[in-house]
Amino acid sequence: MAGVDSIYGQHEARAEDKTKKAEGNDKEMFLKLLVAQLTYQDPLNPAEDTEFIAQLAQFTQVEELQNIRGSVEDMYDLSVRGQFTSAVNLVNKNVTAAGNNIWKQWVQIPKTDENGKYVDEDGNLLGDEEDPVMVDYLYTDPVYYSTEVDVISCTVTILDSNLGLVYQEELGPRTAGQLYGFRWEGMNSFGQEPKDGMYQISITGKDAGGNSQLFTTEISGKVAAVENIDGEYYLHLQDERKVKYVDVTMVQ
């Protein structure tokens, strides 16, 4: 964390030095031009007071605009730095954010009873010095969804990376404003198991008038890293998915 802050600070300092140097050069050039005009003006035809005052007012306006720009840039830098720090603080935490990607993978987890205690193949509790028995487990993260209008039915559609249809399921009516959850069982519509990896999910519905409605979907996962892409921060989850930092709605 200290190393990241140091690199960020060095980059920030260099950018600030360049900005200040450019502003200083602008002010210096304006003053040189003004002094040159006063030095070399025709004594028999000096600049009118109104013209001279107008030039001084122009210089004052230029300086004020530069000061305002500097203040705005400082506020922006503070905002970006604060957002970066907040995003980094989410590493190793579970987040929920807007998104439509789900991850399917077979993993191995310790076998436990209903109380979360490690057990052997026969369901007997393990001793403190015994290694837990590992079992295969199909992991698919839950998807949360909601609709802005009441619908009389809705459909879950899962697509592969080539946008090919993998699975569809018809669900019942859904009420506007209520949050629902869905977990894919990892099978296609023919009861076969597709390969592990990333899939896309969409949930649509029909209201009482027969109009189609697209549900808002949210995904969840543990944050593994933070990346800046074109000035916008993304959270990389422990699988291959990523979500926008500004789209995070819950942190666990």
C-alpha positions as CSV (number, residue, x, y, z in Angstrom):
1,M,0.0,0.0,0.0
2,A,2.8,2.4,0.9
3,G,4.6,1.6,-2.4
4,V,1.4,2.3,-4.4
5,D,0.8,5.6,-2.6
6,S,4.5,6.6,-3.2
7,I,4.2,5.9,-7.0
8,Y,0.9,7.8,-7.1
9,G,2.3,10.7,-5.1
10,Q,5.4,11.0,-7.4
11,H,3.2,11.0,-10.5
12,E,0.9,13.6,-8.9
13,A,3.9,15.8,-7.9
14,R,5.4,15.8,-11.4
15,A,2.0,16.7,-13.0
16,E,1.6,19.5,-10.5
17,D,5.1,20.9,-11.2
18,K,4.4,21.0,-14.9
19,T,1.1,22.8,-14.4
20,K,2.6,25.4,-12.1
21,K,5.6,25.9,-14.4
22,A,3.2,26.5,-17.4
23,E,1.1,29.0,-15.3
24,G,4.3,30.8,-14.2
25,N,5.5,31.1,-17.8
26,D,2.1,32.6,-18.8
27,K,2.2,35.2,-16.1
28,E,5.8,36.1,-16.8
29,M,5.2,36.5,-20.5
30,F,2.2,38.8,-19.9
31,L,4.2,41.0,-17.4
32,K,7.1,41.2,-19.9
33,L,4.8,42.4,-22.6
34,L,3.2,44.9,-20.3
35,V,6.6,46.3,-19.1
36,A,7.9,46.4,-22.7
37,Q,4.9,48.4,-23.8
38,L,5.4,50.9,-20.9
39,T,9.1,51.2,-21.6
40,Y,9.0,51.7,-25.4
41,Q,5.8,53.6,-25.8
42,D,5.9,56.9,-27.7
43,P,6.3,59.7,-25.0
44,L,4.4,62.0,-27.4
45,N,1.5,59.5,-27.7
46,P,1.4,57.5,-24.4
47,A,-1.3,54.8,-23.9
48,E,-4.6,56.2,-22.7
49,D,-5.4,55.7,-19.0
50,T,-8.5,53.6,-20.0
51,E,-6.4,51.4,-22.2
52,F,-3.8,50.9,-19.5
53,I,-6.5,50.1,-16.9
54,A,-8.1,47.7,-19.3
55,Q,-4.7,45.9,-19.7
56,L,-4.2,45.7,-15.9
57,A,-7.8,44.4,-15.5
58,Q,-7.1,41.7,-18.2
59,F,-4.0,40.6,-16.3
60,T,-6.0,40.4,-13.0
61,Q,-8.6,38.3,-14.8
62,V,-6.0,36.0,-16.2
63,E,-4.5,35.5,-12.8
64,E,-7.8,34.9,-11.1
65,L,-8.8,32.3,-13.8
66,Q,-5.5,30.5,-13.3
67,N,-6.1,30.4,-9.5
68,I,-9.6,29.1,-10.0
69,R,-8.4,26.5,-12.4
70,G,-5.7,25.5,-9.9
71,S,-8.3,25.1,-7.2
72,V,-10.6,23.0,-9.4
73,E,-7.6,20.7,-10.4
74,D,-6.7,20.3,-6.7
75,M,-10.2,19.3,-5.8
76,Y,-10.3,16.8,-8.7
77,D,-6.9,15.3,-7.7
78,L,-8.2,14.9,-4.1
79,S,-11.4,13.3,-5.4
80,V,-9.5,10.8,-7.6
81,R,-7.0,10.0,-4.9
82,G,-9.8,9.5,-2.4
83,Q,-11.6,7.2,-4.8
84,F,-8.4,5.2,-5.4
85,T,-7.8,4.7,-1.7
86,S,-11.4,3.7,-1.1
87,A,-11.2,1.2,-3.9
88,V,-8.0,-0.4,-2.6
89,N,-9.6,-0.8,0.8
90,L,-12.1,-3.2,-0.8
91,V,-9.4,-5.8,-1.6
92,N,-10.2,-9.1,0.1
93,K,-13.8,-8.0,0.8
94,N,-17.0,-9.3,-0.7
95,V,-18.8,-6.7,-2.8
96,T,-22.1,-6.6,-4.7
97,A,-22.2,-4.4,-7.8
98,A,-24.1,-3.8,-11.0
99,G,-23.2,-6.4,-13.6
100,N,-24.4,-9.3,-15.7
101,N,-21.4,-11.8,-15.7
102,I,-21.5,-15.0,-13.7
103,W,-18.7,-17.5,-13.1
104,K,-19.1,-21.3,-13.1
105,Q,-16.4,-23.5,-11.8
106,W,-15.8,-26.8,-10.0
107,V,-13.8,-26.3,-6.8
108,Q,-12.9,-28.4,-3.8
109,I,-14.1,-27.4,-0.4
110,P,-14.0,-29.1,3.1
111,K,-16.9,-31.4,3.9
112,T,-19.0,-30.0,6.8
113,D,-22.1,-30.8,8.7
114,E,-25.1,-28.5,9.2
115,N,-23.2,-26.6,11.9
116,G,-20.1,-26.0,9.7
117,K,-18.0,-28.6,11.5
118,Y,-15.5,-30.7,9.5
119,V,-16.6,-34.3,9.0
120,D,-15.3,-37.4,7.3
121,E,-16.9,-39.3,4.4
122,D,-19.4,-40.9,6.8
123,G,-20.4,-37.6,8.4
124,N,-18.5,-38.2,11.7
125,L,-16.8,-35.2,13.3
126,L,-13.0,-34.9,12.7
127,G,-10.5,-34.4,15.5
128,D,-8.5,-31.3,15.8
129,E,-5.4,-32.9,14.3
130,E,-7.2,-34.5,11.4
131,D,-7.1,-32.9,7.9
132,P,-10.6,-32.0,6.5
133,V,-12.0,-34.2,3.8
134,M,-12.3,-32.3,0.5
135,V,-15.3,-32.7,-1.8
136,D,-16.1,-31.4,-5.2
137,Y,-18.4,-28.4,-5.3
138,L,-20.0,-26.6,-8.2
139,Y,-19.5,-22.9,-7.7
140,T,-21.9,-20.4,-9.4
141,D,-22.3,-17.1,-7.7
142,P,-25.8,-15.7,-7.0
143,V,-27.3,-12.9,-9.1
144,Y,-29.6,-10.3,-7.6
145,Y,-32.3,-8.7,-9.7
146,S,-35.1,-6.2,-9.5
147,T,-37.7,-4.5,-11.8
148,E,-39.1,-1.0,-11.9
149,V,-42.7,-2.3,-12.7
150,D,-44.7,-5.3,-11.7
151,V,-44.5,-8.2,-14.1
152,I,-46.7,-11.2,-14.5
153,S,-43.8,-13.5,-15.5
154,C,-40.0,-13.3,-16.1
155,T,-37.4,-15.3,-17.9
156,V,-33.7,-16.0,-17.0
157,T,-31.4,-16.4,-20.0
158,I,-27.8,-17.5,-19.8
159,L,-25.4,-17.0,-22.7
160,D,-21.9,-18.2,-23.3
161,S,-18.9,-16.0,-24.3
162,N,-20.0,-16.2,-28.0
163,L,-23.6,-15.2,-27.0
164,G,-24.9,-18.6,-27.7
165,L,-27.9,-19.7,-25.7
166,V,-27.0,-22.0,-22.8
167,Y,-29.9,-22.0,-20.4
168,Q,-33.4,-20.5,-20.0
169,E,-35.8,-20.7,-17.1
170,E,-39.3,-19.3,-16.7
171,L,-40.1,-17.7,-13.4
172,G,-43.2,-16.4,-11.8
173,P,-44.5,-12.8,-11.3
174,R,-42.3,-10.3,-9.7
175,T,-43.1,-7.1,-7.7
176,A,-41.6,-3.7,-8.5
177,G,-38.9,-2.5,-6.1
178,Q,-38.3,-5.9,-4.5
179,L,-34.8,-7.5,-4.6
180,Y,-34.7,-11.2,-5.8
181,G,-32.0,-13.7,-6.0
182,F,-31.1,-16.4,-8.5
183,R,-28.4,-19.1,-8.6
184,W,-27.7,-21.0,-11.7
185,E,-27.3,-24.8,-11.1
186,G,-24.6,-25.0,-13.8
187,M,-26.5,-27.0,-16.4
188,N,-27.7,-26.2,-19.9
189,S,-31.3,-26.5,-21.0
190,F,-30.6,-30.2,-22.0
191,G,-29.4,-31.2,-18.6
192,Q,-25.7,-31.3,-19.7
193,E,-22.9,-29.5,-18.0
194,P,-21.1,-26.8,-20.0
195,K,-17.5,-26.0,-19.5
196,D,-16.2,-23.9,-16.6
197,G,-15.8,-20.1,-17.2
198,M,-17.7,-16.9,-17.6
199,Y,-21.3,-16.5,-18.8
200,Q,-23.7,-13.7,-19.2
201,I,-27.1,-13.5,-17.6
202,S,-30.1,-11.4,-18.5
203,I,-33.6,-11.4,-16.9
204,T,-36.6,-10.0,-18.7
205,G,-40.3,-9.9,-17.9
206,K,-43.7,-9.1,-19.3
207,D,-46.0,-6.6,-17.6
208,A,-49.8,-6.8,-17.5
209,G,-49.9,-4.9,-20.9
210,G,-47.6,-7.4,-22.6
211,N,-44.7,-5.0,-22.7
212,S,-41.2,-6.4,-22.2
213,Q,-39.2,-5.2,-19.2
214,L,-35.4,-5.6,-18.6
215,F,-34.5,-6.3,-15.0
216,T,-31.5,-4.7,-13.3
217,T,-29.0,-7.3,-12.3
218,E,-26.2,-7.3,-9.7
219,I,-23.4,-9.8,-9.1
220,S,-21.1,-10.4,-6.1
221,G,-17.6,-11.7,-5.4
222,K,-14.4,-11.1,-3.5
223,V,-12.2,-8.3,-4.7
224,A,-8.6,-9.3,-5.6
225,A,-7.2,-6.1,-7.3
226,V,-7.9,-2.6,-8.4
227,E,-7.2,-1.3,-11.9
228,N,-7.4,2.2,-13.4
229,I,-8.8,2.0,-17.0
230,D,-8.9,5.4,-18.8
231,G,-9.4,7.2,-15.5
232,E,-12.1,4.9,-14.1
233,Y,-11.4,2.4,-11.4
234,Y,-12.4,-1.3,-11.8
235,L,-12.4,-4.0,-9.1
236,H,-11.1,-7.4,-10.3
237,L,-12.9,-10.2,-8.5
238,Q,-11.1,-13.4,-7.6
239,D,-12.3,-15.0,-10.8
240,E,-12.0,-13.3,-14.2
241,R,-14.9,-10.8,-13.7
242,K,-14.5,-7.1,-12.9
243,V,-17.0,-4.4,-11.9
244,K,-16.9,-0.7,-11.8
245,Y,-16.0,0.8,-8.4
246,V,-18.8,3.4,-8.7
247,D,-21.3,0.5,-9.3
248,V,-20.7,-1.1,-5.9
249,T,-23.9,-1.2,-3.9
250,M,-22.9,-3.3,-0.9
251,V,-19.7,-4.4,0.9
252,Q,-19.5,-7.4,3.2
